[in-house]
Every structure is written in C-alpha cells, then in structure tokens.
Amino acid sequence: MNTRKGIGYHENNISDPAKVVSRDTLRLQHIDQGTTDGIQRLFPVTEDEKERRDALHFSVMPYIKRCIEGENAYGGKALSLLITREERVTPSGLKILAGTTSCLKNFKFFRDKPYPLNDNTSLKEAILCSDHFQSIYTQLLCGFYQRHDVTHVKSVFASSLVSVIHFLKRHYSELCSDISSGSLSPKITDPSLRGRMIETFMQNPDPELAKFIQVTCSDENWEGIYRKIWPNIKYLDAISTGSMAQYILLLKYYTGGLPLLSTKYSASECDLGFNLNPMCDPYDVSYTIMPNMSYYEFLPLDSSHFTSSDPKPLTVEMADVEVGKEYEVVVTNFCGLYRYRIGDVLSPTRFFNSTPQFKFIRRKNVVLTIDICKLTEMELQKGIDSVSSLLGQLDIIVVEYTSYANVKDGPGHCVIYMELMVMSQANWPKPEVLEQCCQAMEGSLGQLYFSTRVSGFIGPLEIRLVENGTFEKLRDYAISKGVSFTQYKVPRCVKALDLLELLNSGVVSIHFSSSFPTSGP
Ligand code: AMP
C-alpha cells in the first residue's frame, strides 16, 4: 500500500459488516461490538483473527507476567472481575459480541485446562453470566472463599475495580448472610451459576469468614480494603491510562498503594500493543505496538502534513514516527477494515529495537467546544488534577467527572459534574473551597481557554457536585442500552439530553468561579 497518497477514511461508520467483507472469503467468525464514546459500532472478526489474537496474548503475557513476578512467580490466583454480555445475532445469523465478551467466550480462557495465566478465583459460570448483578455478586463470593490464594486483581479497565468496591459497599451484608448461613441469595437465579456456586462453595456455613468480612466492611475507613480482605495481593492489573487515569488515586486509596499495572492496549477493532515494562509508574506507561496484528499508519496531528496541492492528510509509516509528536492511529486489519481511524491519539516515547513505543494521549473526538475554545480530554483531566490536588489536602478524592458545554444563555460556559469521596463528613468542602476549585480548574485548562475567558467570550466555570452513586446510575443506564459492563467508559463530555437529565437529578450543590483566572497555564 502506498501510504504517501491521500486517503479516504472510513470514519467509524460501519453499520453492516456484511457490506465490508465477504463472509466466505474471510471465514467470518463473529462481530465485535465497540463502545467507546457511548456509540456502539460493529466490527467483523474472522476465524484467523481470533486465532491471531489468541496466539499473541498467550505468547506475550507469560513475558509480562515474568517481568511482574520475577523468577519466583507468586503462583497464586487472580481475583478476576470480568463480566460478559449477552450475544445478539444479525439478520444474517452472525453473532454480535462485546469485544471483551468475545475474548472471554472464544479464546483459550475457557477452552483448555486451567492455564497458569488464567488461574482465577471466579467460576466460569459467574463470568459468563450476562446479568451483571449476579455476575459481580458471585465473583465476590468466589473471591472471599479463596481470599488467601489471591495474589493479584485483574479486570480490563481500572473503572471496574472501583465499581466493584462500590458494589461491595452496598451489598456486603447480604454477601455475609449467605456465607454465614451457607445458602445462596435467591437473587442468584441463573440455574447453572446457582448450581455450580452451591456445589463448589456453599455446602457449609462459614460464620468465621462471614464475621471477618462483616467487621472489615462495616469499618468506615475503607483505605486499603483490597488488602484487608485479600491479604496476599501484590498488584492490580487493569488499564489505567487515557480516560482511566482518573481512577489511579482512588485505587491507590483502596489498595493502600499497591502497584497498578496497565499491560495491554486493545480495541474491538484490533489488538494494538503491550506494555513491556509493566512495573512502571501508571503515569509513564508506553505500549509497544505489535506490528504483526494489523497494518498501522500514523496520521500526524500537526498541519505540516497537509499540502495545498493535496489537502488530504498524509500518514507516516510505523518506523518513521518521531518521538514526542502526536499521531492518530490508522488501522488496516485482516478482517476488512481499511485505513480505519480508531480515534485514539498516541505519542511515541522511544523505540524497542525498531518498533515504536507509544504513550496513549487521548481520544481524538472528546472535545468540549465553547466559543472558539475546544477542550480536549487531556486538558479536562489536567483541570481535574488541579482540583484533586486542592481537595486532596482535605482527604477528599474526585471519584468521577464529566463535562457539558452550556451555550444556551449568555456567554457559554463549561459545566463540570463531579462526584466526591469525603473520608470524614466534617471535611465536606465549604462553598468557598469549591469556588477555589472552579478557579484552579480554569487556571489549568490551557492558553486558549485562558485568553477566551479573560476576554469575556466564555463565562465562569461551574462545578455541579452530584450525590454519591450518580455516576453508577449513568453507567447502569448505558448498560441498559446495551453497553458492556467491562468495556464501559464514563463519557468525559456529555451532550445527550437523557444523560444530562440523569446527571442533573443527582446535583446537590452548584458552584461558580467568582473571578477571572489570575494566571495562565
Ligand atoms: P472499545 O471501543 O470498547 O473496544 O474500547 C477501545 C478503546 O478503549 C480504545 O480505542 C481506546 O480509546 C481505549 N483503550 C483501550 N486500551 C487502552 C489503554 N491501554 N489505554 C487507554 N485507552 C485504552
């Protein structure tokens, strides 16, 4: 392929995969469903691709596991918090699976005898149960019964490791009553899951374990809760880069500072790369792109690659990317995607032999536009970081956030919906502190925001605090619309009216910046 020519891209618009590839020529196996940005897209997956992903996973993961655990592998089990979604079928009879569900259902994960990398506490039936309450509930029970065997916690995205703690907060009494009586809650109705749970774990009451969990969870202080319940945990394995960086602080709190490892960069479209230095700081992760998985091109984000004679953008080959620049990744894969823009922005940090290693920068299209000012996901995250460092002095953690461009009245302004975790109610932030947060955020949103705001084209930034659990309602709403629990990512900018209504129904207080930011970034 001549990558130097202008190209016509598919812009995430494949609605009927049968139009893109012939089922027979490609041995089409099923269709993956991606969920990023809250839009569900379908991607064809062939039999060969399935095997290729399988082979890659099982060749790279042992290397990564060795980097983590060294010569003396911990040998314990993973507390795997993995949840699958129900399959759907296209009119032509092809299965539609969420990306993570297809990994779990199709790949070696469940096919062969227990594989050392997949030795996890959860019963297969618990992972494969598509009702997420029943799945999480029973996976927690499985984890409690094997609590001394757990050496690490694993999920796809860091957000799930936070969600599961919120779930535990709400349901620990119910879980303890099951353990102490040795009888499973009637809410677990999936027959094969129920049968296997009773047969494997719930033959006898275990009042001692129940008492331990009850006492641990009824303590108001949940700092290090993961380690209190599973005392042999050495690390957490879940993606914490990009929009997941938001959860790093919270997970540090819930684990008492255990290492948080981001090992893999993948999408429903294709697997992209691995972190070959898994023990690095979560803020320093770079992924080595796997050149055998797809054909990758890189679209520079600076404008020098657009010429007047050829206004279409020119891509750069993998070997020609330059460290420090930003590129959008373009994929041609074995399943029929041709020069497809995934929408992720990456920046090379160094080379591993001649293969570049990339830092995940942001989703390309997450922008909040007010007047001429466009805020990226990264700029919003910087703003939230400045709020976090102010509130951190009061032992308060920003649990979740999203944004909205209110351009209805006056000069438009930026609205930030925020959920907080306050360790002690006495420390609940006073209105003047939240006003300072608005100002701190405005001071970190970039030069363009600063100048537009100072010249009055943007109004004062507004923070709307929402009650605890509002973002979980947002997630549950997305799941009810068909999004996979495991793949769900909080949208960092909200436009849809139904989502705004849901967020507004949880607002407990509203705060505005009371003056212009005093200094630019
Ligand atoms: P999905 O559309 O649900 O398949 O999710 C794929 C998207 O999740 C990617 O395009 C990225 O935006 C994001 N993602 C996946 N892996 C990572 C990672 N390691 N770091 C940051 N973002 C990631």
Residues whose N, C-alpha, C, O or C-beta is under 5 A from the ligand:
A	BS01	AMP	G34 T35 T36 G99 I239 T241 G242 K264 Y265 S266 A267 S268 I342 D344 F360 Q487
